[in-house]
């Protein structure tokens, strides 16, 4: 057996792929800090250069916050290319790991293009441009798709050769409902985050007053949708699962659905705390972190609904 096809090589790629997923989350959180710290214009309206320079000479904190985020994303792009190269080296052309590594690269490119648009169009910091209502949700959905592709890549390294399950129509409907609901929560969450950034609340009552004021920014008026929809999602999931004719997933699928449900409850608790405590920065970041955890759990639900649990390897060539 060659070193390339050894179990150790597969295991290293599997661990490295999950490390890349973790790094994705770190970059997302650092990008949120760029916005929350008011550092979005730290490099001016230049991209990919920073204030027209490869390495900025300014000693302004927000410049280095923004510049470090750009460096971390550039490194991420290099790591994705390495992952693609390794997946092409280890696996045949039809292997899912190669496909999902390519999708990760695609969403990395679209993420960079969205970031470029934010910077060059001045859609940062206190900008009230209405286009942010589109760009910000698009940004969050794209990062979620990037995270999804990363998880699918990592899991495909280990399980990708297994045959796909045949899913019942009911299970497909359940999965579509959950993913649609999570996407709507993400979209409204991005709008709520923008509204909270543009109009921080001094109290819950003042915040509600701003939400209902006709002259408030649309993001402020729409932010109330996020907690309402986030609270409605688990109720809808529970009711849908109890409808007659909805089949029960097998044990492996049930395990991941339970983990997703637990993550959803934790995210709701953090969301309520964020709202009650008037969204301090540390809770905003915690809320976003939990959102990323939910996306990862949802991705695992999707993957393990499509692939059966593997049997223990029978030979040293098994993965």
Backbone torsions as a table, in degrees:
resi	resn	phi	psi	omega
1	UNK	NA	133.1	-179.8
2	UNK	-76.5	160.1	179.6
3	UNK	-63.5	-33.2	-177.7
4	UNK	-64.1	-36.9	-176.5
5	UNK	-95.8	12.3	-177.5
6	UNK	-76.8	152.1	176.3
7	UNK	-55.7	-33.7	-179.5
8	UNK	-64.1	-38.0	178.9
9	UNK	-64.8	-44.4	178.0
10	UNK	-62.7	-43.0	-178.2
11	UNK	-63.5	-40.0	179.5
12	UNK	-64.5	-41.6	178.9
13	UNK	-67.3	-37.3	178.3
14	UNK	-63.0	-49.1	179.1
15	UNK	-64.0	-42.8	179.3
16	UNK	-63.0	-36.4	179.6
17	UNK	-67.6	-39.5	176.7
18	UNK	-70.8	-32.7	174.6
19	UNK	-63.2	-35.5	177.9
20	UNK	-68.0	-35.2	174.4
21	UNK	-61.3	-45.1	178.3
22	UNK	-62.0	-40.5	178.3
23	UNK	-65.0	-34.3	175.8
24	UNK	-59.1	-45.1	179.8
25	UNK	-62.6	-41.4	179.5
26	UNK	-61.4	-43.4	179.7
27	UNK	-64.2	-40.3	178.6
28	UNK	-61.9	-44.6	179.8
29	UNK	-65.7	-38.7	178.9
30	UNK	-67.7	-36.1	175.7
31	UNK	-63.2	-37.6	176.3
32	UNK	-65.3	-37.8	178.4
33	UNK	-65.7	-34.2	175.8
34	UNK	-56.5	-44.7	-179.8
35	UNK	-71.1	-46.1	-175.1
36	UNK	-67.2	-29.7	-179.3
37	UNK	-87.9	1.1	-179.4
38	UNK	71.3	28.1	-176.3
39	UNK	-101.6	9.0	-176.8
40	UNK	-60.6	-26.7	178.7
41	UNK	-103.8	22.6	-177.6
42	UNK	-62.8	-24.2	177.9
43	UNK	-110.5	19.5	-178.8
44	UNK	68.5	-149.3	178.4
45	UNK	-102.3	24.2	179.2
46	UNK	-92.4	140.8	175.7
47	UNK	-157.5	131.5	4.1
48	UNK	-83.9	-6.3	177.3
49	UNK	-69.2	161.5	179.7
50	UNK	-112.3	109.2	-175.1
51	UNK	55.7	34.7	178.0
52	UNK	79.8	9.3	-176.6
53	UNK	-125.4	149.5	176.4
54	UNK	-68.6	-45.8	174.5
55	UNK	-122.6	115.6	-176.4
56	UNK	-65.4	144.1	178.8
57	UNK	-99.2	-11.4	179.7
58	UNK	-68.1	145.5	178.1
59	UNK	-105.2	34.2	177.6
60	UNK	-86.2	132.9	-174.0
61	UNK	-58.2	-44.8	-175.2
62	UNK	-67.5	-26.3	176.2
63	UNK	-65.3	-43.1	-178.2
64	UNK	-75.3	-28.3	174.5
65	UNK	-64.2	-48.1	179.2
66	UNK	-67.2	-42.2	-177.8
67	UNK	-65.6	-40.9	179.3
68	UNK	-64.5	-33.6	176.8
69	UNK	-65.8	-40.1	179.0
70	UNK	-66.5	-39.7	178.7
71	UNK	-64.4	-41.9	-179.1
72	UNK	-65.3	-35.8	178.1
73	UNK	-73.5	-34.4	176.4
74	UNK	-64.0	-42.2	176.4
75	UNK	-62.2	-37.6	178.6
76	UNK	-60.5	-43.1	177.8
77	UNK	-59.5	-40.8	178.2
78	UNK	-63.9	-42.5	-180.0
79	UNK	-64.5	-37.1	177.9
80	UNK	-64.1	-41.7	178.2
81	UNK	-62.7	-38.5	176.8
82	UNK	-64.7	-41.5	178.6
83	UNK	-61.7	-41.9	178.1
84	UNK	-63.2	-43.5	-179.8
85	UNK	-61.5	-43.9	-179.8
86	UNK	-67.6	-40.5	180.0
87	UNK	-65.3	-35.4	177.0
88	UNK	-71.7	-29.0	179.3
89	UNK	-76.3	-37.7	-174.3
90	UNK	-86.2	-32.5	-168.3
91	UNK	-119.4	155.1	176.5
92	UNK	-68.7	165.4	-171.8
93	UNK	-63.4	-23.9	-177.3
94	UNK	-87.8	-4.6	-173.3
95	UNK	-68.5	135.5	-178.6
96	UNK	-58.8	-29.9	-179.4
97	UNK	-60.1	-37.4	178.8
98	UNK	-67.2	-41.3	179.3
99	UNK	-63.2	-49.0	-175.7
100	UNK	-71.4	-30.1	173.7
101	UNK	-64.0	-38.8	176.6
102	UNK	-65.3	-39.7	177.7
103	UNK	-65.5	-36.1	176.5
104	UNK	-61.3	-42.1	176.9
105	UNK	-63.7	-41.4	179.7
106	UNK	-59.1	-47.8	-179.0
107	UNK	-71.8	-24.2	173.0
108	UNK	-66.4	-41.3	179.0
109	UNK	-65.7	-46.7	179.6
110	UNK	-64.5	-33.5	176.7
111	UNK	-63.5	-42.2	178.1
112	UNK	-64.3	-39.3	-179.8
113	UNK	-66.7	-39.5	177.2
114	UNK	-65.0	-43.1	177.4
115	UNK	-60.5	-40.7	177.3
116	UNK	-61.2	-42.6	-179.2
117	UNK	-64.4	-39.9	178.4
118	UNK	-60.1	-43.4	-175.8
119	UNK	-73.6	-52.2	-174.3
120	UNK	-68.7	-25.4	179.1
121	UNK	-94.2	0.3	178.4
122	UNK	70.6	26.2	-178.4
123	UNK	-88.1	55.9	-176.2
124	UNK	-133.7	169.9	176.6
125	UNK	51.5	-117.3	-173.3
126	UNK	-96.5	14.3	178.8
127	UNK	-59.2	130.7	179.0
128	UNK	-105.8	18.2	177.9
129	UNK	-56.9	130.6	-176.0
130	UNK	-65.4	-20.7	179.4
131	UNK	-64.8	-18.5	177.1
132	UNK	-64.4	-24.2	177.1
133	UNK	-65.4	-21.9	177.8
134	UNK	-97.7	-45.5	-173.7
135	UNK	-67.9	-41.3	-177.6
136	UNK	-64.5	-48.9	174.7
137	UNK	-61.6	-38.8	178.3
138	UNK	-61.2	-39.6	179.0
139	UNK	-60.4	-47.9	-177.3
140	UNK	-69.1	-40.2	178.1
141	UNK	-64.7	-39.1	179.5
142	UNK	-65.7	-42.3	177.9
143	UNK	-64.0	-33.6	178.0
144	UNK	-68.7	-39.9	176.6
145	UNK	-66.1	-35.9	176.1
146	UNK	-62.6	-44.8	178.7
147	UNK	-65.2	-41.9	177.7
148	UNK	-58.4	-46.9	-179.7
149	UNK	-63.0	-38.0	178.6
150	UNK	-63.7	-42.4	178.3
151	UNK	-65.7	-43.6	179.8
152	UNK	-62.8	-35.8	176.7
153	UNK	-64.1	-49.3	-177.2
154	UNK	-60.2	-46.9	-178.5
155	UNK	-70.0	-31.8	179.2
156	UNK	-66.7	-28.0	177.8
157	UNK	-58.7	-36.7	-176.1
158	UNK	-95.5	-36.6	-171.2
159	UNK	-115.6	-2.5	-166.4
160	UNK	-61.5	-24.1	-177.6
161	UNK	-80.4	-11.4	-179.9
162	UNK	-68.1	147.0	179.7
163	UNK	-66.8	148.8	179.2
164	UNK	-70.0	149.3	174.3
165	UNK	-71.9	158.4	167.4
166	UNK	-99.1	109.2	-175.1
167	UNK	-91.2	141.5	175.7
168	UNK	-72.6	160.6	179.0
169	UNK	-61.6	-35.6	-179.0
170	UNK	-66.4	-42.4	179.3
171	UNK	-66.1	-39.7	176.8
172	UNK	-61.8	-41.5	179.8
173	UNK	-64.8	-40.4	178.0
174	UNK	-62.7	-46.8	179.6
175	UNK	-62.1	-41.2	179.3
176	UNK	-63.0	-39.3	178.9
177	UNK	-63.3	-47.2	-177.4
178	UNK	-62.7	-45.5	-177.6
179	UNK	-68.4	-37.9	177.0
180	UNK	-64.5	-44.0	179.0
181	UNK	-62.0	-42.4	179.1
182	UNK	-64.5	-37.9	178.7
183	UNK	-64.8	-42.1	178.3
184	UNK	-64.0	-39.6	177.3
185	UNK	-62.7	-41.0	178.2
186	UNK	-62.2	-45.1	-178.0
187	UNK	-63.5	-48.5	180.0
188	UNK	-68.3	-29.8	177.3
189	UNK	-65.6	-39.6	178.1
190	UNK	-64.7	-40.0	178.5
191	UNK	-66.7	-41.8	179.5
192	UNK	-63.8	-39.8	178.4
193	UNK	-63.3	-39.7	177.7
194	UNK	-65.9	-43.8	178.8
195	UNK	-62.0	-41.2	178.6
196	UNK	-66.0	-33.8	179.4
197	UNK	-70.8	-41.7	-177.5
198	UNK	-76.1	-31.1	-177.4
199	UNK	-139.0	78.6	177.8
200	UNK	-61.8	144.6	-177.3
201	UNK	-95.0	136.4	176.0
202	UNK	-84.3	-21.9	176.8
203	UNK	-159.9	164.8	179.5
204	UNK	-62.5	-38.5	-179.7
205	UNK	-66.6	-44.5	177.7
206	UNK	-63.7	-38.0	178.4
207	UNK	-62.7	-43.1	178.2
208	UNK	-65.5	-35.3	177.2
209	UNK	-62.6	-43.2	176.9
210	UNK	-64.5	-37.7	-179.6
211	UNK	-61.8	-34.4	-175.2
212	UNK	-95.2	-8.8	-178.2
213	UNK	-70.5	129.6	-177.5
214	UNK	-66.7	-21.7	-178.8
215	UNK	-94.9	4.4	177.8
216	UNK	-73.4	156.9	176.2
217	UNK	-59.7	142.4	-179.6
218	UNK	-52.8	-34.7	178.9
219	UNK	-64.5	-34.0	178.5
220	UNK	-70.6	-42.0	-179.1
221	UNK	-70.5	-27.6	-177.4
222	UNK	-90.9	-11.0	-172.7
223	UNK	-65.9	-21.4	179.8
224	UNK	-66.7	-20.0	-179.3
225	UNK	-65.1	-33.3	-174.2
226	UNK	-62.3	-52.9	179.4
227	UNK	-64.0	-33.9	179.9
228	UNK	-65.5	-46.4	-179.3
229	UNK	-70.6	-38.1	178.9
230	UNK	-62.9	-35.1	177.0
231	UNK	-74.5	-32.2	-177.8
232	UNK	-75.7	-27.7	-175.3
233	UNK	-58.8	-51.7	-179.3
234	UNK	-64.1	-32.3	176.9
235	UNK	-64.2	-45.2	179.2
236	UNK	-63.2	-39.7	178.7
237	UNK	-62.0	-43.9	-178.4
238	UNK	-65.5	-46.0	-179.4
239	UNK	-64.7	-41.4	-178.4
240	UNK	-65.3	-39.6	-178.8
241	UNK	-65.8	-23.3	-177.4
242	UNK	-94.8	-1.1	179.7
243	UNK	-65.0	143.9	176.6
244	UNK	-59.8	139.7	177.7
245	UNK	92.6	-9.8	178.6
246	UNK	-84.5	115.3	-176.1
247	UNK	-75.6	154.2	179.1
248	UNK	-89.7	129.7	178.3
249	UNK	-63.1	161.4	177.0
250	UNK	-72.9	-179.0	-170.7
251	UNK	-61.4	-40.0	-178.5
252	UNK	-68.4	-39.8	176.9
253	UNK	-66.9	-42.8	-179.1
254	UNK	-59.0	-38.7	-179.7
255	UNK	-58.2	-47.2	-178.2
256	UNK	-72.1	-33.8	175.4
257	UNK	-65.4	-37.4	177.5
258	UNK	-65.1	-42.9	179.0
259	UNK	-63.7	-40.0	177.1
260	UNK	-63.9	-41.4	179.9
261	UNK	-63.1	-41.5	177.0
262	UNK	-63.2	-43.6	177.7
263	UNK	-60.9	-36.8	179.1
264	UNK	-65.0	-40.7	178.3
265	UNK	-64.2	-44.1	178.6
266	UNK	-61.6	-41.8	179.4
267	UNK	-63.7	-37.9	177.9
268	UNK	-64.7	-41.3	178.7
269	UNK	-63.0	-44.4	178.6
270	UNK	-64.7	-39.2	178.7
271	UNK	-62.9	-44.0	178.2
272	UNK	-62.7	-41.6	178.3
273	UNK	-63.9	-40.6	179.1
274	UNK	-61.7	-43.6	179.4
275	UNK	-67.4	-44.1	-176.4
276	UNK	-67.1	-36.0	-178.1
277	UNK	-93.0	12.4	175.2
278	UNK	64.3	37.2	168.6
279	UNK	54.4	61.3	171.2
280	UNK	-65.1	156.9	-174.0
281	UNK	-57.9	-43.9	-176.4
282	UNK	-63.1	-32.9	178.5
283	UNK	-76.8	-32.5	175.1
284	UNK	-60.5	-44.2	179.5
285	UNK	-67.3	-38.7	177.0
286	UNK	-63.8	-40.9	178.0
287	UNK	-61.3	-44.4	178.8
288	UNK	-65.7	-40.2	177.4
289	UNK	-58.7	-44.3	-179.6
290	UNK	-67.6	-32.6	175.5
291	UNK	-61.7	-42.7	177.9
292	UNK	-65.1	-37.5	176.4
293	UNK	-62.2	-41.1	177.9
294	UNK	-62.3	-41.6	178.6
295	UNK	-62.7	-41.8	178.6
296	UNK	-63.4	-44.7	179.0
297	UNK	-64.3	-40.3	177.2
298	UNK	-63.3	-38.3	178.2
299	UNK	-63.5	-40.9	178.1
300	UNK	-67.5	-35.6	175.0
301	UNK	-60.7	-44.3	179.8
302	UNK	-63.1	-49.7	-175.7
303	UNK	-62.1	-48.0	-174.4
304	UNK	-80.4	-6.5	167.7
305	UNK	-80.3	-26.1	-179.0
306	UNK	-91.7	-23.9	-176.3
307	UNK	-121.8	134.4	175.6
308	UNK	-72.6	161.2	176.7
309	UNK	-66.2	130.6	-177.0
310	UNK	-71.8	150.2	172.9
311	UNK	-77.0	156.3	176.6
312	UNK	-58.4	143.5	-179.0
313	UNK	-59.4	136.4	-179.2
314	UNK	-95.4	-13.8	179.0
315	UNK	-146.9	169.8	-176.4
316	UNK	-72.0	-10.2	178.3
317	UNK	-89.6	-7.7	-179.9
318	UNK	-77.5	155.1	179.2
319	UNK	-111.1	NA	NA
